[in-house]
Amino acid sequence: MSALIAKMLTSLFTLFAIPSFVAALWPMPRALSTGSTALKLSSDFVIHLEVQNSPNDLQSAISAVYTQLHNDTLQRLVVGRAAADSVAIARASELRFLTISLTGHAVVRSIEQEAVEPYGSRSESYSLNIPHDGTTATLTANSTLGLFRGLTTFSQMWYSSSSGKYILDAPVSIADEPAFPHRGLSFDTARNFFPVEDILRTLDGMSWLNTLYWHVADSQSFPLEVPAFPELAEKGAYSETERYSAADVQRIVSYANERGIDVIMELDSPGHTTGIAFAYPEHIACANKSPWATYASEPPAGQLRIASNATLAFARELFASVAGMMPGTMMSSGGDEVNLPCWEDDEETIQDLSINNITIADALNQFIQEVQNVLHQAGKTPFIKSDMILTHNVPVTNDTIAVVWQSSADATSMAERGQRFIHQPSDYFYLDCGAGEWLGNDVLGNSWCDPFKTWQRAYSFDPFANLSASQQQLVLGGQMPIWSEQTSPENLDPIVWPRLASGAEVFWTGATLPDGSPRLGANATSGTQAFARINEMRYRMVDRGIRAIALQPHWCVLRAGECDLDA
Amino acid sequence: MAFATLISPSYALAATLIPRAFWTLLRDHVFTSAGSDCSVVLGWAACLAVEMRSFIASVLLLVFSVSEVASLWPIPRSLSTGSTALKLSPTFDININVKNAPSDLVSAVARSKSYIQTDKMQRLVVGRGSGDESAVQQAHQLGSLALSLAPGAEVKPIAQEAIVPLGSRREEYVLHVPADGSAATLTANSTLGLLRGLTTFEQLWYDLDGQATYTIEAPISVTDSPAYPFRGFMLDTARNFFSVSDIKRTLDAMSWSKINQFHWHVVDSQSFPLQIPGFMDISAKGAYSSSMVYTPEDVQDIVTYAGERGIDVLIEIDTPGHTAIIHQAYPEHVACFEGSPWAVFANEPPAGQLRFASSNTTNFTTELLVAVAKMFPSSLISTGGDELNTECYADDAETQQILNSTGSTLEELLSTFTQTTHGALQDLGKTTVVWEEMVLDFNVTLANDTVVMVWISSEDAAAVAEKGFRLVHAPSDYFYLDCGAGEWLGSDPDAPGKRQDGVFSQAEWSWLMSCLQSYTFDPLANISEAQQYLVLGGQQLLWTEQSGPENLDSIAWPRAASSAEVFWTGATFPDGSPRNVTGALPRLHDLRFRMVQRGVNAIPLQPLWCALRPSLCNLNS
């Protein structure tokens, strides 16, 4: 924790005799103090940017805040809505200015640049003060990225009424920074395709997350246009219009970076690669082999021929080419659900193994090593799926970040190996679970990771569960995945939102609420605690054009706590 | 032949068609080679063969395996198709050969023409139909479809035909699309039947890269009629509110799979959005906001919109439970309002039920229901009756006083209440509908023609039939669209994917699964032959504690279409084989993609890779 936060916390604890929170804030800031005075936003409210040579994306971010303050129509979620506050609003002072500045000698760089800094040198902290008497509010940070986070907080605080925007709990003081550096969404665009607009809208919703982990291709389709291998998308995409061109990728990456989000491309390998066989069948073993269940975890079967020198050369060039498309410092080679019979029954692989006198395990080690080499040469820190390490015991470089996905219980095994990792446990975070089996003719089948993961379930995740104090430093954060076998643009918003916001608070706010109480206290998800805030987050998202699902009847939303189990 | 049993002998129109349909089939699939795309045909045969055990069945398979138009949902009762390509002429038109055609028939034809033009639906096969190009280039052009009514049929608007009592609705039709480009014909006994036929016709056509609108299965002959008269969809607009346009979009989607009954659970304990003349206070104080209401004009708009699409609107005012919000305007009529802990007094918060023991409340409710009944032209109206909580009245001084002074039991007073409300509705010519508890849990006197909705479990249907009541299947274990999304109540630490109240603890959220599971529903299971006539049909239901306009389409579609085929097509496919999931999935994909093309956000059931290769994503393929 930074000195700034520690100082804030000590000074704030005294103020927290009464429980206090700004209902509108999600995720909860690390340090927060609020009063109980109403404050209005003046009709000529202005944001003063006191940053020399301010970058374009910071100016755009400020314009976006003006637009939100202008367009948002969310009234406070209480019985009577804004009318319930009319007396307080009438008496409120007016806030006319917010000044924004960088602290000390911070070098002025664009949000875009700051957003792709390596973990450790990325600064997202900020400090926001809003006096109750209408005097100037201030937002300061060490970086434009921190200013962006602070602007996001500021734009979330205000309620609408017929006499303008207001809050009820001035003065507000916030000192904030994320508990974990990696807070993401893993997005599968291969099982079903998503147009660029859907990805951009999702990035808009991800204001508190900082990573789009893009699972771009898989066995069903290969939508990514790779400069070195144009045929991959020409033959492997679902159709000509269901592709991501280099320009599309550039557009997505810029849009993300300008919003403080880094894009980590995952090129899953050596499994989940049958999409490559449309263009390069020679590199894929057991492609479309039947019964698929013998050779893959879902149809169609097919994996890279890891023992083939030609395929290794192809993989090297493929990874180098994709890495070259991305400005970030991280990239994933996937590595989940490798199927051994696929190679054991593949005549070419058998032959290659025998020529080189190696085993499948040797070939797999060599493949991963080669891929990691390419990533390092391209300046990328490699990500890899946890089963490659835990199941197949494949050695990886020390800097590798493992994605622990099969079960939350795997985190301790990963920590015991001393490997850095992020949490993506299927038993907490998978947004697609619980929709039933999607395979044909399985009438009573459930999804493999049943049941549905509610927002409460995801929220209840403890990133440090069963980890020793010394192992905790290995946890870089976590991400919630949307696998898209049963998802498409039609249900993207409802299946992702607002549940993905759970992950944002788990990894931003961390273990403790600003009043010092544990985030996972007895009433963590009570209607008067997190439930009230996530409901508000959901209504704000809908107001801003994201089709987030209702978590409760509107009746309950207006009466925090009355729909608790024991109310 | 199986065909003989499929068609009611009363349909003279149909009877003459059967032999022709059969011979068309033989000619196209036995005496000539199958269609151009052999892999699809073989794939079909291969996966169907798993389910076919007997030699005879295998022989039938050879004859009929390609007889199902991939695009039709629900599959017609009787269908024959060929393997000739046919495209629509650039000047294709639909001619209404009906004297004084009602305006809603003219509108329905206009909609059909618009869908045919704008669907731009490509075939769901690898290549998306590009392999059909040469066949389509050489294909005959269909110049027109001619609509006519059977001789002597009375010409009435669709909206009128749609709301006649169950059992008298005439939805049957016959459709011929010749292969040689000569005019297609659609005939029926009513404008409602013509609408159903138009819906089938619209679904036949695919787009070839903007160059042609075509089918590869001409000639097509359809003789169709629903297996059951009640095929519904229920929407709860009280837990969360839905705008009129959301409801209209849902009605459109319903009509595409020939659903004919919109069960509107309009109000509940959480909110009262329905404006009722004479009782405007209830919605003024009980709606979520002044903009979240249905005005009488909105109701008229919805009823008309539905009627024109062949859909009857069954309004439900749930009583005496699920009525807490009436307390805002009429506190004197609601017992245990917001009683705490709510779990003692209600299945979900807030607690509050009509004080039915009171004659004042009984009169109030009767007047209320009568006022509602007058807003809706349907012959059906539901008074609800589910989840009545007797604890609510144990602490209610007024109820206890009435019980003491009259010496009656709560159950006797419930019967009086129900007889009074139902009596008034019956005087208006309405048939009353109730949830199953009113028959199975309470000794309440009901009219013989009362329709009972079975919801708690599919197993309860037999008990309702035993009592001689007509029933509609709405079982939570097959047809609830909201199940499995986890607990929505606060402070449930884990909130797993199950609901708290126990009733639904076995029902997992399911998409494809639920499509398939609901699809396997047998309407006649455990019901004796003598009582089968009591089964009117069924419906899928959307309760909206966790739904709003944001996910209405995606939670309802295409799953809610499953039951549409269960209750339209009945037990057998047109080839005589038992209706089965493998034969349904490719067509359900087709319906889903067509819905998306028409602006309904229906979910994908599988990766597109599978939708293009339906037999390759089975569990055992």
Chai-1 contact restraints between the chains, C-beta under 6 A:
chainA,res_idxA,chainB,res_idxB,connection_type,confidence,min_distance_angstrom,max_distance_angstrom,comment,restraint_id
A,R191,B,P607,contact,1.0,0.0,6.0,A-B,restraint_1
A,N192,B,P604,contact,1.0,0.0,6.0,A-B,restraint_2
A,N192,B,P607,contact,1.0,0.0,6.0,A-B,restraint_3
A,N192,B,L608,contact,1.0,0.0,6.0,A-B,restraint_4
A,Q220,B,P607,contact,1.0,0.0,6.0,A-B,restraint_5
A,Q220,B,W609,contact,1.0,0.0,6.0,A-B,restraint_6
A,Y238,B,L608,contact,1.0,0.0,6.0,A-B,restraint_7
A,P299,B,L616,contact,1.0,0.0,6.0,A-B,restraint_8
A,P299,B,C617,contact,1.0,0.0,6.0,A-B,restraint_9
A,G434,B,G484,contact,1.0,0.0,6.0,A-B,restraint_10
A,G434,B,G497,contact,1.0,0.0,6.0,A-B,restraint_11
A,G434,B,W509,contact,1.0,0.0,6.0,A-B,restraint_12
A,A435,B,W511,contact,1.0,0.0,6.0,A-B,restraint_13
A,G436,B,S510,contact,1.0,0.0,6.0,A-B,restraint_14
A,G436,B,W511,contact,1.0,0.0,6.0,A-B,restraint_15
A,G436,B,L512,contact,1.0,0.0,6.0,A-B,restraint_16
A,G436,B,M513,contact,1.0,0.0,6.0,A-B,restraint_17
A,G436,B,S514,contact,1.0,0.0,6.0,A-B,restraint_18
A,E437,B,M513,contact,1.0,0.0,6.0,A-B,restraint_19
A,W438,B,L512,contact,1.0,0.0,6.0,A-B,restraint_20
A,W438,B,Q606,contact,1.0,0.0,6.0,A-B,restraint_21
A,L439,B,C617,contact,1.0,0.0,6.0,A-B,restraint_22
A,L439,B,L619,contact,1.0,0.0,6.0,A-B,restraint_23
A,G440,B,L585,contact,1.0,0.0,6.0,A-B,restraint_24
A,G440,B,C617,contact,1.0,0.0,6.0,A-B,restraint_25
A,G440,B,N618,contact,1.0,0.0,6.0,A-B,restraint_26
A,N441,B,V581,contact,1.0,0.0,6.0,A-B,restraint_27
A,N441,B,T582,contact,1.0,0.0,6.0,A-B,restraint_28
A,N441,B,N618,contact,1.0,0.0,6.0,A-B,restraint_29
A,N441,B,L619,contact,1.0,0.0,6.0,A-B,restraint_30
A,D442,B,L619,contact,1.0,0.0,6.0,A-B,restraint_31
A,V443,B,L516,contact,1.0,0.0,6.0,A-B,restraint_32
A,V443,B,Q517,contact,1.0,0.0,6.0,A-B,restraint_33
A,V443,B,T520,contact,1.0,0.0,6.0,A-B,restraint_34
A,V443,B,V581,contact,1.0,0.0,6.0,A-B,restraint_35
A,G445,B,M513,contact,1.0,0.0,6.0,A-B,restraint_36
A,N446,B,E508,contact,1.0,0.0,6.0,A-B,restraint_37
A,P451,B,P496,contact,1.0,0.0,6.0,A-B,restraint_38
A,P451,B,G497,contact,1.0,0.0,6.0,A-B,restraint_39
A,F452,B,G484,contact,1.0,0.0,6.0,A-B,restraint_40
A,F452,B,A485,contact,1.0,0.0,6.0,A-B,restraint_41
A,F452,B,G486,contact,1.0,0.0,6.0,A-B,restraint_42
A,F452,B,G497,contact,1.0,0.0,6.0,A-B,restraint_43
A,F452,B,W509,contact,1.0,0.0,6.0,A-B,restraint_44
A,T454,B,G486,contact,1.0,0.0,6.0,A-B,restraint_45
A,T454,B,A495,contact,1.0,0.0,6.0,A-B,restraint_46
A,Q456,B,A495,contact,1.0,0.0,6.0,A-B,restraint_47
A,R457,B,A495,contact,1.0,0.0,6.0,A-B,restraint_48
A,E485,B,P607,contact,1.0,0.0,6.0,A-B,restraint_49
A,Q486,B,W511,contact,1.0,0.0,6.0,A-B,restraint_50
A,S488,B,P604,contact,1.0,0.0,6.0,A-B,restraint_51
A,E490,B,S554,contact,1.0,0.0,6.0,A-B,restraint_52
A,E490,B,N601,contact,1.0,0.0,6.0,A-B,restraint_53
A,E490,B,A602,contact,1.0,0.0,6.0,A-B,restraint_54
A,E490,B,I603,contact,1.0,0.0,6.0,A-B,restraint_55
A,N491,B,S554,contact,1.0,0.0,6.0,A-B,restraint_56
A,N491,B,I603,contact,1.0,0.0,6.0,A-B,restraint_57
A,P494,B,E550,contact,1.0,0.0,6.0,A-B,restraint_58
A,P494,B,N551,contact,1.0,0.0,6.0,A-B,restraint_59
A,P494,B,S554,contact,1.0,0.0,6.0,A-B,restraint_60
A,N523,B,S491,contact,1.0,0.0,6.0,A-B,restraint_61
A,T525,B,S491,contact,1.0,0.0,6.0,A-B,restraint_62
A,S526,B,G490,contact,1.0,0.0,6.0,A-B,restraint_63
A,S526,B,S491,contact,1.0,0.0,6.0,A-B,restraint_64
A,G527,B,G490,contact,1.0,0.0,6.0,A-B,restraint_65
A,F531,B,G490,contact,1.0,0.0,6.0,A-B,restraint_66
A,R547,B,E550,contact,1.0,0.0,6.0,A-B,restraint_67
A,I549,B,E550,contact,1.0,0.0,6.0,A-B,restraint_68
A,I549,B,N551,contact,1.0,0.0,6.0,A-B,restraint_69
A,A550,B,N240,contact,1.0,0.0,6.0,A-B,restraint_70
A,A550,B,Q546,contact,1.0,0.0,6.0,A-B,restraint_71
A,A550,B,G548,contact,1.0,0.0,6.0,A-B,restraint_72
A,Q552,B,W488,contact,1.0,0.0,6.0,A-B,restraint_73
A,P553,B,R239,contact,1.0,0.0,6.0,A-B,restraint_74
A,P553,B,N240,contact,1.0,0.0,6.0,A-B,restraint_75
A,P553,B,Q270,contact,1.0,0.0,6.0,A-B,restraint_76
A,P553,B,E545,contact,1.0,0.0,6.0,A-B,restraint_77
A,H554,B,N240,contact,1.0,0.0,6.0,A-B,restraint_78
A,H554,B,Y288,contact,1.0,0.0,6.0,A-B,restraint_79
A,W555,B,Q270,contact,1.0,0.0,6.0,A-B,restraint_80
A,E562,B,P349,contact,1.0,0.0,6.0,A-B,restraint_81
A,C563,B,P349,contact,1.0,0.0,6.0,A-B,restraint_82
A,C563,B,L489,contact,1.0,0.0,6.0,A-B,restraint_83
A,C563,B,G490,contact,1.0,0.0,6.0,A-B,restraint_84
A,D564,B,G490,contact,1.0,0.0,6.0,A-B,restraint_85
A,D564,B,S491,contact,1.0,0.0,6.0,A-B,restraint_86
A,L565,B,L489,contact,1.0,0.0,6.0,A-B,restraint_87
A,L565,B,S491,contact,1.0,0.0,6.0,A-B,restraint_88
A,L565,B,D492,contact,1.0,0.0,6.0,A-B,restraint_89
